[in-house]
Amino acid sequence: MTFPAFWFFGFLNHAEWPRTTGLLRRRKIVSHCVVCGAVRELVHAAIALGAQRPNTAIKLLADLFTKRDWSQQSANEIWNKLDPSEQVSNQPDKAPEEVIANFPMTLPDPTNPEELQNDLIAWQNVLQEAFSAHYHWVFCQGLVWGLSHPEEALDHYERQRQGFLKKLPDMLRAGLKVHTPETLEEFADSIEESVNSFENDIHPLAEIPQELLSLPVIAARLACGDAETQTF
């Protein structure tokens, strides 16, 4: 199992999906909107790690390409294929994680039973190899974008957080069960805890190949991290 699969299915399990429907012919189903939201949050988690925890992000990237022969296949080549910077910059009205996840994020109308019913999809669809390949790919894209644009990721997240904070009093007065949104640093901490759980419960992450460490953007991020830990 990979970390993206570990986190993705953990997210669905926490939301109590899949569920079983039918009397005679029982089958497992899952909400399409929940699946879309899980992929979006998976990318969000990747961006947070790339922006705030570069060492962990690079380890995850290396772990997801353990079958790649880095000595024969250029690290710069795969980085360029993964880099979603252009598509994110071309859609400034959308959140980076939404652009990268590449899923429609609209929710069904709760007053329309037919639309709600249409939101349900067969659990088997989520288990297909093509779908697994998609969320693994966009997770890697999130890591790359976060590593490449840490300040932009932080600014965007903080704008979202401040916007939510302005709405929070009204939401609480309306009786909604909501919590004060965490900072990007706090969010990255929680995702890193998930990575640690994955390493403890599933398997340690692979070592980072030197070819990946030598990429200019990664070398620069790690150098910044080393400088920040120094005391003067």
C-alpha positions as CSV (number, residue, x, y, z in Angstrom):
1,M,0.0,0.0,0.0
2,T,1.1,3.6,-0.7
3,F,0.6,6.6,1.5
4,P,-2.0,8.2,-0.9
5,A,-4.1,5.0,-0.8
6,F,-3.6,4.8,3.0
7,W,-4.8,8.4,3.5
8,F,-7.6,8.3,0.9
9,F,-9.3,5.2,2.2
10,G,-8.7,6.4,5.8
11,F,-10.6,9.6,4.8
12,L,-13.5,7.6,3.4
13,N,-13.6,5.3,6.4
14,H,-13.7,8.2,8.8
15,A,-16.7,9.6,6.8
16,E,-18.3,6.1,7.1
17,W,-18.1,5.1,3.5
18,P,-18.6,2.8,1.7
19,R,-22.2,1.9,2.8
20,T,-24.4,-1.1,1.8
21,T,-27.7,-0.7,0.0
22,G,-30.4,-3.1,-1.3
23,L,-32.4,-5.9,0.4
24,L,-31.9,-9.0,-1.7
25,R,-29.0,-7.8,-3.9
26,R,-26.6,-6.1,-1.5
27,R,-24.0,-3.9,-2.9
28,K,-21.5,-1.3,-1.6
29,I,-21.9,2.3,-2.6
30,V,-20.2,5.6,-1.9
31,S,-21.1,9.3,-2.4
32,H,-19.4,10.7,-5.6
33,C,-19.2,14.1,-3.8
34,V,-17.4,12.5,-0.8
35,V,-14.9,10.8,-3.3
36,C,-14.3,14.1,-5.0
37,G,-13.8,15.8,-1.7
38,A,-11.4,13.1,-0.6
39,V,-9.2,13.5,-3.7
40,R,-9.3,17.3,-3.3
41,E,-8.2,17.0,0.4
42,L,-5.5,14.5,-0.6
43,V,-4.0,17.1,-3.0
44,H,-4.5,19.7,-0.3
45,A,-2.4,17.5,2.1
46,A,0.3,17.1,-0.5
47,I,0.5,20.9,-1.1
48,A,0.8,21.4,2.7
49,L,3.6,18.9,2.9
50,G,5.4,20.4,-0.1
51,A,5.2,23.9,1.3
52,Q,5.8,23.2,5.0
53,R,7.6,19.9,5.2
54,P,9.9,19.5,2.2
55,N,11.9,16.6,3.6
56,T,8.7,14.5,4.1
57,A,7.3,15.6,0.7
58,I,10.5,14.5,-1.1
59,K,10.5,11.2,0.7
60,L,7.0,10.6,-0.4
61,L,7.8,11.5,-4.0
62,A,10.7,9.1,-4.0
63,D,8.6,6.3,-2.4
64,L,6.0,6.6,-5.1
65,F,8.6,6.1,-7.8
66,T,10.7,3.3,-6.3
67,K,10.5,1.3,-9.6
68,R,12.0,4.2,-11.6
69,D,15.6,3.9,-12.6
70,W,16.8,7.4,-11.7
71,S,20.2,6.8,-13.2
72,Q,18.7,6.1,-16.7
73,Q,15.6,8.3,-16.5
74,S,16.1,12.0,-15.9
75,A,14.6,13.4,-12.6
76,N,14.1,16.7,-14.3
77,E,11.9,14.9,-16.9
78,I,9.5,13.5,-14.4
79,W,9.5,16.7,-12.4
80,N,8.4,18.7,-15.5
81,K,5.7,16.1,-16.3
82,L,4.3,16.4,-12.8
83,D,4.6,20.2,-12.4
84,P,1.1,21.7,-12.5
85,S,2.2,25.3,-12.2
86,E,0.9,26.4,-15.6
87,Q,-2.6,25.0,-15.1
88,V,-2.8,26.5,-11.6
89,S,-1.7,29.9,-12.8
90,N,-4.2,29.7,-15.7
91,Q,-7.1,29.3,-13.3
92,P,-6.6,31.9,-10.6
93,D,-10.3,31.9,-9.6
94,K,-9.9,28.3,-8.3
95,A,-8.1,26.9,-5.4
96,P,-4.8,25.1,-6.4
97,E,-6.0,21.8,-4.9
98,E,-9.2,22.0,-6.9
99,V,-7.4,22.7,-10.2
100,I,-4.9,19.9,-9.6
101,A,-7.5,17.3,-8.3
102,N,-9.4,18.0,-11.6
103,F,-12.8,17.0,-10.2
104,P,-16.1,18.9,-10.3
105,M,-16.6,20.1,-6.7
106,T,-20.3,21.0,-6.9
107,L,-22.7,19.3,-4.4
108,P,-26.1,17.8,-5.3
109,D,-29.2,19.8,-4.3
110,P,-30.3,18.3,-0.9
111,T,-34.0,19.1,-1.8
112,N,-33.8,17.0,-4.9
113,P,-34.0,13.2,-4.0
114,E,-33.2,12.2,-7.5
115,E,-30.0,14.2,-7.6
116,L,-29.0,12.9,-4.2
117,Q,-29.6,9.3,-5.5
118,N,-27.5,10.1,-8.6
119,D,-24.6,11.1,-6.3
120,L,-24.2,7.5,-5.3
121,I,-21.7,5.4,-7.2
122,A,-20.6,1.7,-7.0
123,W,-17.8,1.2,-4.6
124,Q,-16.1,-1.0,-7.2
125,N,-15.6,2.2,-9.3
126,V,-13.3,3.6,-6.6
127,L,-11.2,0.4,-6.6
128,Q,-10.4,0.5,-10.3
129,E,-6.8,0.8,-11.3
130,A,-7.5,3.9,-13.5
131,F,-9.0,5.8,-10.6
132,S,-6.1,4.8,-8.3
133,A,-3.6,6.0,-10.9
134,H,-5.5,9.3,-11.0
135,Y,-5.3,10.1,-7.3
136,H,-1.7,9.0,-7.0
137,W,-0.8,11.2,-9.9
138,V,-2.5,14.3,-8.6
139,F,-1.0,13.7,-5.1
140,C,2.4,13.8,-6.7
141,Q,1.4,17.0,-8.5
142,G,0.4,18.5,-5.2
143,L,3.8,17.7,-3.7
144,V,5.6,19.2,-6.6
145,W,3.5,22.4,-6.6
146,G,3.9,22.8,-2.8
147,L,7.6,22.3,-3.1
148,S,7.8,24.8,-6.0
149,H,5.5,27.5,-4.6
150,P,5.7,27.4,-0.8
151,E,4.9,31.1,-0.3
152,E,2.0,31.1,-2.8
153,A,0.6,28.0,-1.1
154,L,0.8,29.7,2.3
155,D,-0.8,32.9,1.0
156,H,-3.7,31.1,-0.6
157,Y,-4.3,28.9,2.5
158,E,-4.3,31.9,4.8
159,R,-6.7,33.9,2.6
160,Q,-9.1,30.9,2.7
161,R,-8.7,30.7,6.5
162,Q,-9.3,34.4,7.1
163,G,-12.4,34.2,4.9
164,F,-13.7,31.3,6.9
165,L,-12.9,33.1,10.2
166,K,-15.1,36.0,9.1
167,K,-18.0,33.7,8.6
168,L,-17.4,31.6,11.7
169,P,-19.5,33.7,14.2
170,D,-22.6,33.5,11.9
171,M,-22.1,29.8,11.4
172,L,-21.9,29.2,15.2
173,R,-25.0,31.4,15.8
174,A,-26.8,29.2,13.3
175,G,-26.0,26.2,15.4
176,L,-23.5,24.6,12.9
177,K,-20.8,22.4,14.4
178,V,-17.7,24.0,13.0
179,H,-14.2,24.6,14.4
180,T,-11.7,27.4,14.1
181,P,-9.6,26.5,11.0
182,E,-6.0,25.5,11.6
183,T,-3.0,27.2,10.1
184,L,-1.1,25.7,7.2
185,E,1.6,24.8,9.7
186,E,-0.9,23.0,11.9
187,F,-2.4,21.2,8.9
188,A,1.0,20.1,7.8
189,D,1.7,18.8,11.3
190,S,-1.4,16.6,11.2
191,I,-0.6,15.2,7.7
192,E,3.0,14.5,8.9
193,E,1.5,12.5,11.8
194,S,-0.4,10.5,9.2
195,V,2.8,9.8,7.3
196,N,4.5,8.7,10.6
197,S,1.5,6.3,11.2
198,F,1.9,5.0,7.7
199,E,5.6,4.3,8.2
200,N,4.9,2.6,11.6
201,D,1.9,0.5,10.5
202,I,2.6,-0.2,6.8
203,H,6.2,0.3,5.8
204,P,9.1,2.8,6.0
205,L,9.4,5.2,3.0
206,A,12.1,4.6,0.5
207,E,15.4,6.4,0.5
208,I,15.6,9.5,-1.6
209,P,17.8,9.0,-4.7
210,Q,20.7,11.4,-5.2
211,E,19.3,12.3,-8.7
212,L,16.2,13.6,-7.0
213,L,18.1,15.5,-4.3
214,S,20.2,17.2,-7.0
215,L,17.2,18.9,-8.7
216,P,17.7,22.6,-8.3
217,V,14.3,23.3,-6.7
218,I,14.7,20.5,-4.2
219,A,18.3,21.4,-3.4
220,A,17.2,25.0,-2.8
221,R,14.2,24.0,-0.5
222,L,16.4,21.7,1.6
223,A,19.1,24.4,1.8
224,C,16.5,26.8,3.1
225,G,15.3,24.3,5.6
226,D,18.8,23.7,6.9
227,A,19.3,27.5,7.2
228,E,16.1,27.9,9.2
229,T,17.3,25.3,11.8
230,Q,20.6,26.9,12.4
231,T,21.0,29.1,15.5
232,F,23.2,32.2,15.5
